[in-house]
């Protein structure tokens, strides 16, 4: 084992070279012009520098305000993000507390500009389905903030004290259009139509394919279905939906007895002691769907006479599920169910927010500030997603298993936390990566793409 001599070198090193990408993307959005003319300051740190600094922290998986102190004297951090000065932790916290309600609309604007940009002249690939639709997945998830006295914390559906933010993901690759913080006790469907008023027009402006809104039974609400239909008419776009049916007090045993007694019902045996049947029926819902694509509900009834352990049941056990949809009739009941099952992929995106970006426990005691943090986290996720999709899937990228999408954690490990040396010579700035760096080729190429755009 070698005994090393620990020495401080007389030049600038950075372990976060990936911030160079973040700075270039924010420059393309022109975040300074978006913020500073509307929210000017007489002296000190500009408000654009506040937001750029915090977005950079989120891209490094740091949500706490105190994390900025490690970058106060970091020359690369300042130059990569185009900062005149790096704000202190109290300045960062106080400025976000003061302006949080006024800045709520900035994150959607940044997302719109960021996701509508082109790289190498090509629009962003959000990941459409084989059927030709681009999914728009809606859901809420629990953030455990137990043991704190933060504003509007409540008992969530997951049985923990915290918040239940509402998330909207466009495409199958995990681009987030909105992450709206909610009190822990708020129901999933409550006020969700207002989120759709923002998310649906943005999604329609970003993709040219038809949209397919997917949501679980917590969003089984006529009001939400009417909002989706209304937006489709206003935008003059095809927007279908699949929302899992909430049976509430439906008489499952009565429906099952009717299906079992009907000799024309086709049953499919899944295994010994388990069989299923599918059927559908037309729905008459006021203000929902259109004459060309009427609303219908797909049902699946599962009968079990033997449990999963092989024990024979005294009486058959029935499970009734349903999905309300406005997809055209060419989609069979089994295809509708398969499209809904693919909706479960978005659970991975929730995990990336909570674990990879360290947003399980939010940094402020004020609800408005935490709401702004979540909105900015959606922008940070899209920044990391763009960096990863344009580098880590290339043939000369660092060796990884084949995948359509790279986790945020992988992007951080391979590109954000990359060692580099910043050098100035003859009026030019150089970012030097290691001679044996496996990601040098994709790093250099993507940075050149952003610089010439």
Legacy VTK file of the C-alpha trace (Angstrom):
# vtk DataFile Version 3.0
C-alpha trace
ASCII
DATASET POLYDATA
POINTS 453 float
0.000 0.000 0.000
1.443 3.340 -1.082
1.906 6.108 1.491
0.730 9.267 -0.215
1.812 12.787 0.587
-1.279 14.976 0.859
-0.652 18.344 -0.799
-2.675 21.393 -1.764
-2.032 22.193 -5.440
-1.632 25.806 -6.643
-4.363 25.638 -9.308
-8.143 25.393 -9.539
-9.686 21.932 -9.475
-13.380 21.132 -9.586
-15.210 17.926 -8.811
-18.391 19.198 -10.492
-17.409 19.714 -14.128
-20.938 18.814 -15.254
-22.081 22.262 -14.116
-20.640 23.514 -17.399
-23.623 21.836 -19.115
-26.081 23.380 -16.661
-24.663 26.849 -17.327
-24.959 26.395 -21.101
-28.574 25.208 -20.883
-29.510 28.122 -18.623
-27.822 30.487 -21.058
-29.999 29.113 -23.860
-33.077 29.815 -21.713
-31.684 33.351 -21.125
-32.625 33.185 -17.476
-31.126 36.620 -16.742
-33.509 38.355 -19.169
-36.406 36.298 -17.833
-35.941 37.390 -14.221
-33.842 40.494 -13.662
-35.934 43.076 -15.601
-39.069 42.003 -13.715
-37.427 41.494 -10.304
-34.535 44.006 -10.178
-32.325 44.640 -7.152
-30.595 47.928 -6.307
-27.372 46.277 -5.178
-25.964 42.932 -4.177
-26.816 39.528 -5.621
-29.147 39.584 -8.633
-32.260 37.432 -8.432
-31.171 35.492 -11.504
-28.012 34.520 -9.622
-30.142 33.263 -6.734
-32.120 30.946 -8.988
-29.123 29.790 -11.023
-27.216 28.953 -7.856
-30.078 26.938 -6.396
-30.761 25.114 -9.679
-27.072 24.138 -9.735
-27.361 22.752 -6.199
-30.406 20.683 -7.188
-28.509 19.327 -10.189
-25.862 18.102 -7.759
-28.457 16.424 -5.549
-28.255 19.090 -2.825
-31.519 20.716 -1.724
-30.398 22.304 1.544
-29.647 26.036 1.450
-26.492 25.605 3.547
-24.930 23.516 0.755
-24.185 26.756 -1.141
-21.478 27.644 1.382
-19.151 25.031 -0.149
-19.180 26.995 -3.427
-18.724 30.549 -2.121
-15.062 30.663 -3.176
-15.297 28.186 -6.054
-14.116 29.982 -9.196
-15.425 27.289 -11.534
-18.932 27.416 -9.993
-19.103 31.158 -10.635
-17.740 31.028 -14.169
-19.719 27.966 -15.304
-23.013 29.561 -14.260
-22.126 33.116 -15.209
-22.394 34.468 -11.661
-20.994 37.776 -10.511
-21.099 36.522 -6.934
-22.232 33.311 -5.237
-24.940 34.080 -2.651
-24.486 33.117 0.981
-26.813 30.630 2.630
-28.810 33.330 4.519
-29.150 35.401 1.339
-30.351 32.374 -0.629
-32.916 31.450 2.019
-34.162 34.987 2.667
-34.500 35.866 -1.022
-36.477 32.688 -1.785
-38.685 33.241 1.262
-39.378 36.818 0.159
-40.090 36.202 -3.526
-41.460 32.641 -3.516
-45.103 33.489 -4.410
-43.976 35.902 -7.151
-41.653 33.296 -8.683
-44.165 30.447 -8.956
-44.717 31.110 -12.670
-41.014 31.324 -13.530
-40.406 27.575 -13.401
-43.098 26.739 -16.010
-41.655 29.458 -18.265
-38.152 28.022 -17.901
-39.464 24.523 -18.587
-41.276 25.724 -21.704
-38.135 27.398 -23.081
-35.864 24.529 -22.090
-37.998 21.708 -23.495
-38.836 23.517 -26.724
-35.148 24.043 -27.571
-33.335 22.044 -30.243
-30.018 20.222 -30.136
-28.219 19.739 -33.438
-31.345 21.102 -35.071
-33.472 18.263 -33.705
-36.376 18.632 -31.246
-36.256 16.752 -27.970
-37.368 13.129 -28.081
-39.809 12.768 -25.188
-40.502 9.102 -25.873
-43.774 8.238 -27.560
-45.639 4.932 -27.352
-45.735 2.350 -30.123
-49.406 3.159 -30.688
-48.473 6.721 -31.759
-49.581 8.576 -28.606
-47.268 10.477 -26.254
-48.144 9.690 -22.629
-48.835 12.387 -20.064
-48.738 10.723 -16.650
-50.342 12.354 -13.603
-49.838 11.262 -10.009
-49.179 12.354 -6.458
-46.615 10.871 -4.092
-45.798 11.204 -0.414
-42.844 13.148 0.985
-42.037 12.086 4.539
-41.315 15.185 6.646
-42.256 13.676 9.999
-40.807 15.175 13.154
-40.866 18.741 11.820
-43.195 21.721 12.246
-43.212 22.807 8.610
-46.219 24.701 7.343
-49.197 22.616 6.081
-47.698 19.244 6.929
-50.402 16.593 7.272
-51.076 12.874 7.373
-50.591 11.518 3.870
-52.218 8.491 2.224
-48.922 6.627 2.799
-49.389 6.902 6.565
-46.571 9.411 7.160
-46.633 13.100 8.048
-45.520 15.280 5.157
-46.591 16.574 1.757
-48.217 15.077 -1.349
-46.909 16.931 -4.440
-48.689 16.595 -7.787
-46.392 15.559 -10.649
-46.913 15.651 -14.440
-44.513 13.718 -16.683
-44.423 14.033 -20.467
-43.320 11.031 -22.519
-41.832 7.734 -21.434
-38.367 9.179 -20.720
-39.306 11.159 -17.621
-39.450 14.868 -18.496
-41.330 16.701 -15.746
-43.693 19.530 -16.712
-44.827 20.308 -13.196
-44.127 19.374 -9.587
-46.719 21.260 -7.543
-46.407 20.920 -3.775
-49.607 20.147 -1.862
-50.542 19.778 1.811
-50.308 16.210 3.023
-54.062 15.867 3.586
-55.140 17.107 0.135
-56.922 14.522 -2.014
-55.312 13.615 -5.338
-58.189 14.891 -7.483
-58.780 18.078 -5.498
-57.951 21.183 -7.601
-56.064 19.044 -10.143
-58.005 20.679 -12.974
-56.002 23.855 -12.333
-52.738 21.945 -12.810
-54.080 20.540 -16.081
-54.844 24.076 -17.279
-51.067 24.677 -17.309
-49.723 21.228 -18.138
-51.910 20.281 -21.121
-51.197 23.405 -23.239
-47.468 23.053 -22.504
-47.498 19.368 -23.494
-49.454 20.134 -26.673
-46.905 22.798 -27.651
-43.948 20.432 -27.166
-45.109 17.382 -29.141
-47.020 16.986 -32.402
-48.400 13.511 -31.672
-51.750 12.855 -29.917
-51.575 12.916 -26.124
-52.672 10.136 -23.785
-53.363 11.261 -20.217
-52.988 8.424 -17.700
-53.910 8.516 -14.021
-54.847 6.136 -11.212
-58.170 5.759 -9.397
-57.450 8.732 -7.148
-58.180 10.924 -10.201
-61.468 9.181 -11.096
-63.409 12.437 -11.244
-65.911 13.699 -13.826
-64.529 17.213 -13.324
-61.026 16.146 -14.439
-62.378 14.246 -17.427
-64.367 17.330 -18.448
-61.249 19.491 -18.116
-59.258 17.164 -20.389
-62.059 17.202 -22.979
-62.357 20.990 -22.750
-58.601 21.446 -23.237
-58.641 19.112 -26.241
-61.351 21.236 -27.863
-59.622 24.514 -27.021
-56.229 23.347 -28.282
-57.793 21.530 -31.238
-55.686 18.481 -30.466
-56.451 14.827 -29.915
-56.100 14.231 -26.178
-57.356 10.861 -24.954
-57.227 9.571 -21.396
-57.140 6.347 -19.405
-58.167 6.825 -15.776
-58.544 3.829 -13.502
-62.088 3.437 -12.243
-62.813 3.815 -8.532
-65.542 1.223 -7.840
-66.494 2.899 -4.552
-69.668 1.049 -3.436
-70.241 -0.986 -6.583
-71.809 -4.404 -5.824
-68.889 -6.611 -6.879
-70.563 -9.892 -5.856
-73.722 -9.034 -7.824
-71.735 -8.141 -10.957
-69.631 -11.292 -10.587
-72.696 -13.514 -10.205
-74.186 -12.013 -13.376
-70.983 -12.666 -15.359
-70.627 -16.217 -14.084
-74.254 -16.984 -14.985
-73.840 -15.565 -18.506
-72.776 -18.458 -20.728
-71.548 -16.069 -23.434
-68.901 -14.507 -21.161
-65.411 -15.508 -22.387
-63.133 -16.545 -19.511
-59.356 -16.899 -19.753
-57.571 -19.203 -17.326
-54.384 -17.619 -15.921
-53.486 -20.640 -13.794
-55.237 -23.436 -11.941
-57.845 -21.795 -9.728
-57.643 -18.352 -11.339
-59.504 -17.001 -14.381
-60.374 -13.589 -15.815
-62.918 -12.055 -18.137
-62.914 -8.688 -19.929
-65.783 -6.585 -21.237
-66.581 -2.964 -21.921
-69.582 -0.645 -21.934
-70.333 2.795 -23.329
-70.637 5.713 -20.893
-72.798 8.799 -21.017
-70.801 11.472 -19.193
-71.804 15.105 -19.659
-69.024 17.174 -21.256
-66.672 14.201 -21.628
-65.227 12.774 -24.875
-66.540 13.456 -28.397
-68.850 11.896 -30.953
-65.902 10.354 -32.836
-64.281 8.954 -29.666
-67.026 8.361 -27.065
-66.197 7.479 -23.482
-66.256 3.829 -22.487
-65.240 1.746 -19.530
-63.188 -1.442 -19.730
-63.760 -3.986 -16.957
-61.712 -6.932 -15.744
-63.176 -9.470 -13.334
-60.779 -11.904 -11.670
-62.096 -15.063 -10.009
-59.889 -17.071 -7.631
-60.843 -20.463 -6.242
-57.277 -21.372 -5.229
-55.036 -18.817 -3.536
-51.388 -18.186 -4.442
-50.238 -20.704 -1.820
-52.286 -23.494 -3.400
-55.043 -23.548 -0.773
-58.577 -24.154 -2.061
-60.989 -21.411 -1.028
-64.390 -22.259 0.449
-66.002 -19.545 -1.692
-64.688 -17.936 -4.870
-62.919 -14.607 -4.391
-63.700 -11.852 -6.919
-61.752 -8.693 -7.790
-63.346 -6.130 -10.100
-61.252 -3.459 -11.846
-62.134 -0.856 -14.451
-60.580 1.810 -16.664
-62.419 4.795 -18.138
-61.025 5.831 -21.515
-61.673 7.905 -24.620
-59.271 5.974 -26.835
-60.749 4.987 -30.225
-62.620 1.684 -30.524
-59.693 0.156 -32.431
-57.972 -0.255 -29.044
-59.202 -3.512 -27.553
-59.871 -3.876 -23.802
-56.624 -5.813 -23.320
-54.654 -3.090 -25.153
-56.230 -0.379 -22.983
-55.204 -2.267 -19.835
-51.670 -2.790 -21.169
-51.332 0.944 -21.895
-52.446 1.731 -18.356
-50.006 -0.795 -16.856
-47.167 1.066 -18.621
-48.222 4.095 -16.548
-46.473 2.485 -13.554
-43.079 3.495 -15.007
-43.565 6.964 -13.544
-43.024 5.590 -10.029
-39.309 5.521 -10.902
-39.437 9.257 -11.591
-40.876 9.878 -8.098
-37.941 7.936 -6.687
-35.465 10.078 -8.595
-36.897 13.229 -7.011
-36.891 11.831 -3.491
-33.611 9.904 -3.459
-31.355 11.042 -6.323
-32.160 14.741 -5.849
-32.556 14.513 -2.053
-36.040 16.069 -2.003
-37.687 13.702 0.468
-37.387 16.298 3.246
-37.815 19.845 1.993
-35.422 22.585 3.190
-37.756 25.316 4.430
-40.388 25.647 7.126
-42.513 27.844 4.835
-44.916 26.199 2.421
-44.482 28.811 -0.345
-40.698 28.422 -0.321
-40.982 24.645 -0.469
-43.473 25.016 -3.337
-40.872 27.048 -5.247
-38.205 24.444 -4.443
-40.384 21.717 -5.997
-41.052 23.838 -9.090
-37.335 24.419 -9.556
-36.690 20.710 -8.973
-38.798 19.981 -12.078
-36.490 22.270 -14.077
-33.403 20.606 -12.572
-34.720 17.152 -13.436
-35.220 18.221 -17.055
-31.697 19.661 -17.179
-30.217 16.394 -15.935
-32.452 14.365 -18.238
-31.316 16.366 -21.269
-27.660 15.989 -20.297
-28.020 12.249 -19.796
-30.044 11.542 -22.935
-27.605 13.451 -25.122
-24.443 11.860 -23.746
-24.815 8.549 -21.927
-26.628 6.734 -24.743
-23.872 7.384 -27.276
-21.617 4.544 -28.538
-18.506 6.133 -27.026
-20.120 6.919 -23.668
-18.824 5.291 -20.452
-19.708 1.603 -20.447
-23.238 1.010 -19.171
-25.968 -1.496 -19.920
-28.252 -0.615 -22.825
-31.174 1.588 -21.791
-33.581 4.091 -23.295
-33.293 6.338 -20.261
-30.565 6.960 -17.704
-31.455 7.574 -14.064
-30.680 10.992 -12.635
-28.258 9.294 -10.231
-26.321 7.848 -13.188
-26.069 11.277 -14.829
-24.708 12.725 -11.588
-22.164 9.950 -11.143
-20.889 9.937 -14.723
-21.054 13.630 -15.671
-21.967 16.041 -12.873
-19.392 14.781 -10.349
-16.510 14.838 -12.804
-13.038 16.078 -11.897
-11.621 18.888 -14.031
-9.032 21.635 -13.889
-9.870 25.187 -14.893
-7.026 26.959 -16.733
-6.800 30.454 -18.187
-4.270 31.130 -20.937
-3.983 33.881 -23.564
-7.402 35.250 -22.658
-9.074 31.863 -23.066
-10.565 29.571 -20.451
-9.911 25.839 -20.617
-11.692 23.071 -18.710
-9.254 20.175 -18.578
-10.517 16.632 -18.001
-8.304 13.691 -17.084
-6.293 11.934 -19.788
-7.979 8.593 -19.063
-11.491 10.015 -18.573
-13.920 7.591 -20.333
-16.551 10.290 -20.776
-14.279 12.869 -22.426
-15.579 12.267 -25.991
-19.273 12.696 -25.175
-18.542 15.553 -22.748
-16.604 17.523 -25.356
-19.119 16.812 -28.124
-22.242 17.791 -26.209
-20.653 20.964 -24.835
-19.707 21.948 -28.390
-23.322 21.336 -29.475
-24.611 23.658 -26.764
-21.986 26.323 -27.466
-22.790 26.526 -31.192
-26.609 26.444 -30.773
LINES 1 454
453 0 1 2 3 4 5 6 7 8 9 10 11 12 13 14 15 16 17 18 19 20 21 22 23 24 25 26 27 28 29 30 31 32 33 34 35 36 37 38 39 40 41 42 43 44 45 46 47 48 49 50 51 52 53 54 55 56 57 58 59 60 61 62 63 64 65 66 67 68 69 70 71 72 73 74 75 76 77 78 79 80 81 82 83 84 85 86 87 88 89 90 91 92 93 94 95 96 97 98 99 100 101 102 103 104 105 106 107 108 109 110 111 112 113 114 115 116 117 118 119 120 121 122 123 124 125 126 127 128 129 130 131 132 133 134 135 136 137 138 139 140 141 142 143 144 145 146 147 148 149 150 151 152 153 154 155 156 157 158 159 160 161 162 163 164 165 166 167 168 169 170 171 172 173 174 175 176 177 178 179 180 181 182 183 184 185 186 187 188 189 190 191 192 193 194 195 196 197 198 199 200 201 202 203 204 205 206 207 208 209 210 211 212 213 214 215 216 217 218 219 220 221 222 223 224 225 226 227 228 229 230 231 232 233 234 235 236 237 238 239 240 241 242 243 244 245 246 247 248 249 250 251 252 253 254 255 256 257 258 259 260 261 262 263 264 265 266 267 268 269 270 271 272 273 274 275 276 277 278 279 280 281 282 283 284 285 286 287 288 289 290 291 292 293 294 295 296 297 298 299 300 301 302 303 304 305 306 307 308 309 310 311 312 313 314 315 316 317 318 319 320 321 322 323 324 325 326 327 328 329 330 331 332 333 334 335 336 337 338 339 340 341 342 343 344 345 346 347 348 349 350 351 352 353 354 355 356 357 358 359 360 361 362 363 364 365 366 367 368 369 370 371 372 373 374 375 376 377 378 379 380 381 382 383 384 385 386 387 388 389 390 391 392 393 394 395 396 397 398 399 400 401 402 403 404 405 406 407 408 409 410 411 412 413 414 415 416 417 418 419 420 421 422 423 424 425 426 427 428 429 430 431 432 433 434 435 436 437 438 439 440 441 442 443 444 445 446 447 448 449 450 451 452
